Amino acid sequence: MSRAEVVREPEGTAGPEPRGAPGEPDRPGTRTRTVRALGALGLFRSELLITFRRWRTLALLGVLAAVPVLVGIAVKIETGDGSAAGGGGGGGAGPAFISQITNNGLFLVFTALAATLPFFLPMAIGVVAGDSIAGEANAGTLRYLLVAPAGRTRLLLTKYATVLAFCLAATLVVALSALAVGALLFPLGDLTTISGTRIGFAEGLGRALLIALVVAASLIGVAALGLFVSTLTSSGIAAMATTVGLLITVQILDQIPQLDALHPYFFSHYWLSFADLMREPVYWDDLTRNLGLQSLYALVFGSAAWARFTTKDITA
């Protein structure tokens, strides 16, 4: 799809202004609102197609899909002699889910999400978000995209919505790949929660879906940060490298004991709280803190991106 289709008015919008019902006054703003709504949807659809057709995006999704395969094969080989996976580690949270995979392949979903969330998933989001605006400027297409009806605010919102769609798609790719590999290599059935209670497979599958949605929501702060960085430069590579560098730096800082007072404010601090969804009853405290923190990051860096982009001198 060419960029020209992005700025083209939707077909069928030409012609006289639509009129109200007989006896009602005309509404001259109706056609304008309709054109804008259709234009926004067309722009979003175009961005989705362009993003998910790029080889870079497909390669990122391929790497994410391969992680559960590698984990599943490694666990299968390790437990081939009847030993427990992961050395029988306990605790239940994060990578400790790995000790339960041999009993139920559904635990591979939780393990894969825990393994990819600290680095692989945010790195992929950082690459896509960092390239969103800066990549267009580097390619010389940003000014063209700002031709009516795509204004700066609408374009920025569309870019952010596209990155959020990639957050969801990337998380679901990991979860579905893990579910398929877990079903092929290990038994499926009722599973034991972290609290020691038993739940049915259908309920466990529902919790796996909910966990995937929570993981995707945990990345909205990273997406806003990457979008903001992308508005600061005209180099897509520089924006991607800066975003990924910030991700790594924040996670290193989150592991330094001397900065314990600052840890709750780092966007990565509550990422693994999704494990609380596998408790009975569910512990909501850290989950709500995580979602609230991500919303705050999205608001702050989204506003900063808007302020920067709407006042930026676009030269490319």
Solvent accessible surface area in square Angstrom, and as a share of the most:
residue,aa,sasa,rsa
1,M,77,0.34
2,S,60,0.39
3,R,36,0.13
4,A,36,0.28
5,E,74,0.33
6,V,6,0.04
7,V,24,0.14
8,R,150,0.55
9,E,94,0.42
10,P,33,0.21
11,E,168,0.75
12,G,79,0.76
13,T,17,0.10
14,A,89,0.69
15,G,50,0.48
16,P,127,0.80
17,E,81,0.36
18,P,60,0.37
19,R,184,0.67
20,G,29,0.28
21,A,53,0.41
22,P,140,0.88
23,G,88,0.84
24,E,85,0.38
25,P,107,0.67
26,D,72,0.37
27,R,147,0.54
28,P,97,0.61
29,G,28,0.27
30,T,44,0.25
31,R,66,0.24
32,T,59,0.34
33,R,149,0.55
34,T,63,0.37
35,V,14,0.08
36,R,137,0.50
37,A,54,0.42
38,L,72,0.36
39,G,7,0.07
40,A,34,0.26
41,L,116,0.58
42,G,35,0.33
43,L,1,0.01
44,F,63,0.26
45,R,141,0.51
46,S,1,0.01
47,E,3,0.01
48,L,46,0.23
49,L,49,0.24
50,I,28,0.14
51,T,8,0.05
52,F,54,0.23
53,R,146,0.53
54,R,75,0.27
55,W,213,0.75
56,R,88,0.32
57,T,3,0.02
58,L,79,0.39
59,A,60,0.47
60,L,21,0.10
61,L,26,0.13
62,G,39,0.38
63,V,72,0.41
64,L,3,0.01
65,A,31,0.24
66,A,42,0.33
67,V,15,0.09
68,P,0,0.00
69,V,55,0.32
70,L,120,0.60
71,V,27,0.16
72,G,0,0.00
73,I,80,0.40
74,A,58,0.45
75,V,2,0.01
76,K,96,0.40
77,I,129,0.66
78,E,80,0.36
79,T,20,0.12
80,G,67,0.64
81,D,121,0.63
82,G,70,0.67
83,S,54,0.35
84,A,57,0.44
85,A,0,0.00
86,G,42,0.40
87,G,73,0.70
88,G,45,0.43
89,G,36,0.35
90,G,62,0.60
91,G,69,0.67
92,G,19,0.18
93,A,48,0.37
94,G,2,0.02
95,P,85,0.54
96,A,22,0.17
97,F,3,0.01
98,I,45,0.23
99,S,18,0.11
100,Q,68,0.30
101,I,0,0.00
102,T,41,0.24
103,N,104,0.53
104,N,4,0.02
105,G,0,0.00
106,L,0,0.00
107,F,7,0.03
108,L,0,0.00
109,V,3,0.02
110,F,0,0.00
111,T,5,0.03
112,A,0,0.00
113,L,0,0.00
114,A,1,0.01
115,A,42,0.33
116,T,0,0.00
117,L,1,0.00
118,P,50,0.31
119,F,86,0.36
120,F,71,0.30
121,L,0,0.00
122,P,1,0.01
123,M,47,0.21
124,A,1,0.01
125,I,0,0.00
126,G,0,0.00
127,V,21,0.12
128,V,14,0.08
129,A,0,0.00
130,G,0,0.00
131,D,16,0.08
132,S,9,0.06
133,I,0,0.00
134,A,0,0.00
135,G,15,0.15
136,E,7,0.03
137,A,8,0.06
138,N,108,0.55
139,A,74,0.58
140,G,44,0.43
141,T,37,0.21
142,L,1,0.01
143,R,146,0.53
144,Y,91,0.35
145,L,0,0.00
146,L,35,0.17
147,V,76,0.44
148,A,82,0.64
149,P,31,0.20
150,A,2,0.02
151,G,36,0.35
152,R,72,0.26
153,T,60,0.35
154,R,55,0.20
155,L,0,0.00
156,L,8,0.04
157,L,116,0.58
158,T,9,0.05
159,K,9,0.04
160,Y,41,0.16
161,A,38,0.30
162,T,5,0.03
163,V,2,0.01
164,L,57,0.29
165,A,29,0.23
166,F,0,0.00
167,C,2,0.01
168,L,73,0.36
169,A,27,0.21
170,A,0,0.00
171,T,0,0.00
172,L,53,0.26
173,V,41,0.24
174,V,0,0.00
175,A,10,0.08
176,L,113,0.56
177,S,19,0.12
178,A,0,0.00
179,L,47,0.24
180,A,55,0.42
181,V,17,0.10
182,G,0,0.00
183,A,51,0.40
184,L,152,0.76
185,L,54,0.27
186,F,14,0.06
187,P,80,0.50
188,L,73,0.36
189,G,24,0.23
190,D,78,0.40
191,L,2,0.01
192,T,47,0.27
193,T,7,0.04
194,I,47,0.24
195,S,56,0.36
196,G,52,0.50
197,T,59,0.34
198,R,156,0.57
199,I,13,0.07
200,G,33,0.32
201,F,63,0.26
202,A,82,0.64
203,E,83,0.37
204,G,0,0.00
205,L,67,0.34
206,G,40,0.38
207,R,27,0.10
208,A,6,0.05
209,L,102,0.51
210,L,75,0.37
211,I,0,0.00
212,A,1,0.01
213,L,78,0.39
214,V,16,0.09
215,V,1,0.00
216,A,9,0.07
217,A,32,0.25
218,S,0,0.00
219,L,0,0.00
220,I,42,0.21
221,G,0,0.00
222,V,0,0.00
223,A,0,0.00
224,A,0,0.00
225,L,12,0.06
226,G,0,0.00
227,L,3,0.02
228,F,44,0.18
229,V,9,0.05
230,S,0,0.00
231,T,0,0.00
232,L,85,0.42
233,T,37,0.21
234,S,61,0.39
235,S,42,0.27
236,G,5,0.04
237,I,136,0.69
238,A,42,0.33
239,A,0,0.00
240,M,29,0.13
241,A,64,0.50
242,T,64,0.37
243,T,0,0.00
244,V,27,0.15
245,G,32,0.30
246,L,67,0.34
247,L,4,0.02
248,I,75,0.38
249,T,65,0.38
250,V,24,0.14
251,Q,37,0.16
252,I,103,0.52
253,L,57,0.28
254,D,15,0.08
255,Q,138,0.61
256,I,60,0.30
257,P,102,0.64
258,Q,153,0.68
259,L,53,0.26
260,D,96,0.50
261,A,84,0.65
262,L,91,0.45
263,H,14,0.06
264,P,51,0.32
265,Y,144,0.55
266,F,27,0.11
267,F,4,0.02
268,S,12,0.08
269,H,69,0.31
270,Y,31,0.12
271,W,8,0.03
272,L,71,0.35
273,S,12,0.08
274,F,0,0.00
275,A,2,0.02
276,D,15,0.08
277,L,1,0.01
278,M,0,0.00
279,R,52,0.19
280,E,69,0.31
281,P,101,0.64
282,V,32,0.18
283,Y,117,0.45
284,W,141,0.49
285,D,93,0.48
286,D,51,0.26
287,L,3,0.02
288,T,79,0.46
289,R,124,0.45
290,N,0,0.00
291,L,68,0.34
292,G,42,0.40
293,L,19,0.09
294,Q,0,0.00
295,S,60,0.39
296,L,97,0.48
297,Y,40,0.15
298,A,19,0.15
299,L,121,0.60
300,V,78,0.45
301,F,48,0.20
302,G,23,0.22
303,S,57,0.37
304,A,32,0.25
305,A,0,0.00
306,W,127,0.45
307,A,50,0.39
308,R,92,0.34
309,F,0,0.00
310,T,41,0.24
311,T,113,0.66
312,K,24,0.10
313,D,115,0.60
314,I,20,0.10
315,T,107,0.62
316,A,37,0.29
